[in-house]
Amino acid sequence: MLTLSLLALVFSAQAQQPSANNAPKHKPLAKDGFHDPTLPSIDILQEPGEVLEGLPSSTSGNMVDWNKAVRDGYIQPRATLEKQGEINTLDLDVYFPDTAGADVVRFPHKEHTQWLDCSNCHPAPFAEKAGATSFSMLDILMGEYCGSCHGAVSFPLTECSRCHSVSYEEYLKIREQKQN
Protein backbone atom coordinates (compact mmCIF):
# COMPACT_ATOMS: atom_id res chain seq x y z
CA MET A 1 0.00 0.00 0.00
CA LEU A 2 2.83 2.41 0.79
CA THR A 3 4.34 1.78 -2.63
CA LEU A 4 1.08 2.80 -4.30
CA SER A 5 0.97 6.01 -2.26
CA LEU A 6 4.56 6.88 -3.08
CA LEU A 7 3.99 6.19 -6.77
CA ALA A 8 0.89 8.39 -6.74
CA LEU A 9 2.88 11.21 -5.13
CA VAL A 10 5.56 10.83 -7.79
CA PHE A 11 2.96 10.78 -10.56
CA SER A 12 1.14 13.84 -9.23
CA ALA A 13 4.46 15.69 -9.20
CA GLN A 14 4.75 15.00 -12.94
CA ALA A 15 1.73 17.14 -13.79
CA GLN A 16 2.58 20.56 -15.13
CA GLN A 17 1.10 23.77 -13.75
CA PRO A 18 -1.98 25.22 -15.50
CA SER A 19 -1.21 27.46 -18.44
CA ALA A 20 -2.18 31.11 -18.66
CA ASN A 21 -5.67 30.16 -19.87
CA ASN A 22 -6.02 27.96 -16.75
CA ALA A 23 -6.35 24.72 -18.74
CA PRO A 24 -4.50 21.79 -17.16
CA LYS A 25 -1.50 20.61 -19.14
CA HIS A 26 -0.15 17.10 -18.80
CA LYS A 27 2.97 15.54 -20.18
CA PRO A 28 2.47 12.73 -22.69
CA LEU A 29 2.69 9.32 -20.99
CA ALA A 30 5.83 8.43 -22.92
CA LYS A 31 7.55 11.53 -21.47
CA ASP A 32 6.10 11.74 -17.97
CA GLY A 33 8.98 9.91 -16.25
CA PHE A 34 6.56 7.38 -14.81
CA HIS A 35 5.58 5.18 -17.76
CA ASP A 36 8.09 3.11 -19.74
CA PRO A 37 8.02 4.55 -23.28
CA THR A 38 9.57 1.39 -24.74
CA LEU A 39 6.62 -0.85 -23.86
CA PRO A 40 4.11 -1.47 -26.67
CA SER A 41 1.19 -0.80 -24.31
CA ILE A 42 2.09 2.89 -24.18
CA ASP A 43 0.36 3.28 -27.57
CA ILE A 44 -2.98 1.90 -26.34
CA LEU A 45 -3.22 4.03 -23.20
CA GLN A 46 -5.28 7.18 -23.38
CA GLU A 47 -3.25 10.35 -22.82
CA PRO A 48 -4.13 12.32 -19.64
CA GLY A 49 -4.54 15.51 -21.67
CA GLU A 50 -7.25 13.83 -23.78
CA VAL A 51 -9.09 12.46 -20.76
CA LEU A 52 -8.84 15.51 -18.52
CA GLU A 53 -9.30 18.26 -21.10
CA GLY A 54 -12.36 20.38 -20.40
CA LEU A 55 -12.70 19.39 -16.74
CA PRO A 56 -12.56 22.11 -14.05
CA SER A 57 -8.96 22.87 -13.17
CA SER A 58 -7.11 22.75 -9.89
CA THR A 59 -3.60 23.77 -8.92
CA SER A 60 -2.55 20.41 -7.50
CA GLY A 61 -2.49 16.66 -8.01
CA ASN A 62 -3.58 15.85 -11.54
CA MET A 63 -4.74 19.45 -11.96
CA VAL A 64 -8.49 18.63 -11.92
CA ASP A 65 -11.00 19.88 -9.36
CA TRP A 66 -12.89 16.60 -9.11
CA ASN A 67 -15.49 17.83 -6.59
CA LYS A 68 -16.43 20.69 -8.92
CA ALA A 69 -16.55 18.19 -11.80
CA VAL A 70 -19.18 16.20 -9.85
CA ARG A 71 -21.15 19.26 -8.72
CA ASP A 72 -21.27 20.72 -12.23
CA GLY A 73 -22.26 17.40 -13.86
CA TYR A 74 -19.09 16.76 -15.88
CA ILE A 75 -18.87 13.29 -14.36
CA GLN A 76 -21.28 10.95 -12.55
CA PRO A 77 -19.48 8.63 -10.11
CA ARG A 78 -20.81 5.13 -9.47
CA ALA A 79 -22.31 4.28 -6.10
CA THR A 80 -20.16 1.15 -5.99
CA LEU A 81 -17.55 -0.49 -8.21
CA GLU A 82 -20.00 -3.17 -9.28
CA LYS A 83 -22.94 -1.07 -10.46
CA GLN A 84 -24.48 2.30 -11.03
CA GLY A 85 -26.92 3.40 -8.40
CA GLU A 86 -28.21 6.15 -6.23
CA ILE A 87 -25.52 8.03 -4.34
CA ASN A 88 -26.81 9.32 -1.03
CA THR A 89 -24.77 12.29 0.12
CA LEU A 90 -24.41 13.16 3.78
CA ASP A 91 -23.83 16.83 4.59
CA LEU A 92 -22.00 16.40 7.89
CA ASP A 93 -18.58 17.60 8.94
CA VAL A 94 -16.59 15.60 11.48
CA TYR A 95 -13.69 17.28 13.27
CA PHE A 96 -10.49 15.71 14.52
CA PRO A 97 -8.95 18.13 17.06
CA ASP A 98 -6.18 15.86 18.37
CA THR A 99 -3.54 16.87 15.83
CA ALA A 100 -0.42 17.47 17.94
CA GLY A 101 -0.57 21.23 17.46
CA ALA A 102 -1.46 21.28 13.76
CA ASP A 103 -4.76 22.81 12.67
CA VAL A 104 -7.85 20.71 13.32
CA VAL A 105 -8.86 18.27 10.59
CA ARG A 106 -12.31 18.83 9.09
CA PHE A 107 -13.65 15.71 7.37
CA PRO A 108 -16.43 16.79 4.96
CA HIS A 109 -18.76 13.84 4.43
CA LYS A 110 -20.56 15.67 1.61
CA GLU A 111 -17.54 15.77 -0.71
CA HIS A 112 -16.66 12.17 0.11
CA THR A 113 -20.19 10.76 -0.24
CA GLN A 114 -20.49 12.35 -3.67
CA TRP A 115 -17.90 9.75 -4.66
CA LEU A 116 -18.27 6.81 -2.34
CA ASP A 117 -21.02 4.74 -0.80
CA CYS A 118 -20.84 4.74 3.01
CA SER A 119 -19.93 1.04 2.99
CA ASN A 120 -16.52 1.90 1.52
CA CYS A 121 -15.47 3.39 4.88
CA HIS A 122 -17.97 2.08 7.44
CA PRO A 123 -17.70 -0.01 9.56
CA ALA A 124 -14.11 -0.53 8.36
CA PRO A 125 -11.72 1.14 8.41
CA PHE A 126 -13.78 3.74 10.31
CA ALA A 127 -16.40 3.04 12.97
CA GLU A 128 -19.58 5.02 12.35
CA LYS A 129 -19.32 6.85 15.69
CA ALA A 130 -17.08 9.92 15.45
CA GLY A 131 -13.91 9.47 17.46
CA ALA A 132 -14.34 5.72 17.89
CA THR A 133 -11.49 4.84 15.50
CA SER A 134 -7.98 5.64 16.60
CA PHE A 135 -5.45 6.40 13.86
CA SER A 136 -2.45 8.64 13.35
CA MET A 137 -0.81 10.62 10.59
CA LEU A 138 1.78 7.85 10.36
CA ASP A 139 -1.03 5.36 9.67
CA ILE A 140 -2.30 7.64 6.91
CA LEU A 141 1.19 8.04 5.43
CA MET A 142 1.50 4.24 5.44
CA GLY A 143 -1.59 4.00 3.21
CA GLU A 144 -4.13 3.16 5.89
CA TYR A 145 -7.38 4.98 6.80
CA CYS A 146 -7.47 8.27 4.82
CA GLY A 147 -4.24 7.23 3.11
CA SER A 148 -5.95 4.38 1.29
CA CYS A 149 -7.30 7.05 -1.12
CA HIS A 150 -5.33 10.21 -0.41
CA GLY A 151 -1.91 9.81 -1.92
CA ALA A 152 -3.23 7.08 -4.22
CA VAL A 153 -6.34 8.22 -6.13
CA SER A 154 -7.20 11.49 -4.42
CA PHE A 155 -5.27 14.68 -3.80
CA PRO A 156 -1.76 14.09 -2.43
CA LEU A 157 -0.88 13.96 1.25
CA THR A 158 1.55 16.81 0.73
CA GLU A 159 -1.35 19.28 0.70
CA CYS A 160 -1.70 19.40 4.48
CA SER A 161 -3.98 22.44 4.67
CA ARG A 162 -6.71 20.74 2.64
CA CYS A 163 -7.43 18.51 5.67
CA HIS A 164 -5.86 20.49 8.49
CA SER A 165 -8.11 23.42 7.62
CA VAL A 166 -9.65 24.70 10.86
CA SER A 167 -7.83 26.66 13.54
CA TYR A 168 -8.30 25.35 17.06
CA GLU A 169 -10.08 28.60 18.03
CA GLU A 170 -12.50 28.22 15.12
CA TYR A 171 -13.08 24.59 16.08
CA LEU A 172 -13.99 25.62 19.65
CA LYS A 173 -16.54 28.10 18.28
CA ILE A 174 -18.06 25.43 16.02
CA ARG A 175 -18.23 22.96 18.91
CA GLU A 176 -19.89 25.57 21.14
CA GLN A 177 -22.49 26.36 18.46
CA LYS A 178 -23.35 22.65 18.11
CA GLN A 179 -23.81 22.33 21.88
CA ASN A 180 -26.30 25.24 21.99
N, C-alpha and C positions, 0 to 999 in steps of 0.2 A: 504494500500500500504506500509506503514512503517513497518508493521508486516512482510510482505513478505521480505523486504530488510533486516530486522534484522535477520530473519530466514536464509536467504541466507548467511549472514556474519557468523552466527554461523556454518552453514553447511560447508562453505569453510574453517573454522578454524579446522574442523574435519579431513581434508585431511592430510596425512602424507607427509613428505618431500621425494623427490626422493631418491632412493637407490643409492648405489655406481655405478651401471650400468646405472643410469639416467632414469630408468623406473619408472613411477608414481606408488605409492603404495596407496591403499585405504583400509580403514577399512571395514570389512563386515557390511552390513546395520544393522544387529542385534546387532552390537557392536559399532556403530558410535556415540552413544549418542544423536542421532536425531530421529531415527525411534524407534517405540515401538516393541521390540522383541517378545512380547506376542501376538501380533495380527496375525491371520492366513495369512493375505496378505503379510507378510514379506517373505513367501516362494515362492510367485509368482513374486516378483520383481527381476529384473535383477541386479546383483551385479555391482557396479561401476568399479571394477577391470576388469570384463569381458567386459564391454562396452568400457572402455577407454584404454584397453591394446593395444599397438601398435601404438597409436596416438603420435604425437610429444609432448614432455614434456615441461612443464613450471615450474617455481618455486613458483607459487602462485595459488590461487583459487582452482579449482579442478585438478590442476597440468597438464593441457593440454594447449598447444599453439594452440588455435582454428584457428587463422589467418593462421598459417603455415599449419594446417590441410587442410584448404580450398585451399591455394596456391599449395600445393603438391598433391592435388587430393584425399586425404583420405576421404573427405566428400564433398557432393554437396548440399549446402543449397537450400531450395525452395525460389522462388521469393516472394511468399505470403503463408499464412497458408492454403489457399484453394486449391492451385494447384502448380504444377511444372511450370516453365516458364523461360524465358530468364532473367538473372540478368544483368542489365546494371550498371557497376561500374563507379564511377565518381572520377577521380584522382584530387582532389582539397582539399587543407587544408584551414581551417578557423581558425583564431586566436581570442582568447578572452583575451585582455590585461588588462581588469579591474578586477584584482584579489586581491585587497587589500594587495599588497606587495608580494604575492606568485608568483612563476614563471607563465608565460603566458600559457594559455591552448591552445594546438594545437588540433583541431578536424580534424582527417583524414577521409575524406569522403570515400576514397578508401577502407579502412578496414571495414567501416560500410556498404557500399553498396555491399560488397561481401556477406553480410548476409541478408540485408534488402532492400526491394523495397523503393524508395523515399517516397511513400505514407504513410509509417509507421511513418514518422516524419514531413512531410510537407503536408498541411499547419499547422497541429497541431501535436505536441505542438510547433513546431518551424516554424516561417515564413520563406519563402525561401530566403529573403534578409538578408545577414549577419548583425548581430547587431540589427535587428528589434524586436527580442524577448528578453524581460528583465527577467532574472532569477538569482537566487543566489545559493550559495553552500547550504544554508539551504533548499531551494526548492529541490535540488538534494538529500540531505540527507533524506528528507521527502518522497522520492520516485517519485518525479515529474521530468519532463524533462529528463536529462541524467540518473537520478536515477530510471526511470521506467525500465531500463535494468541493469545498473551497480548497483551492490549490490543485484540483483535478479537473472538474468541469465547470466550476463557477469562478468568480473573481479571485485573484491570487491572495494568499495569506500575507503578502507584503503590504497590503493596503489596510493597515491597522485601523485607521480612523473610520473605515466603513462599518466596522462592528463596534469598536470602542468609540462610540459617538455621543455619549451623554456625560456631561460633567457630573461629579458626585453631588454638587449643590443642586443641579437641575433634577437629578434622580430623586433627591430628598423631597423636592417640591412635588414631583409627580406622585411619589408614594403618599405624601400627605393628602393630595387631592383625591386619590383613590380611597383613602380611609374615611374621608368626609362624605 
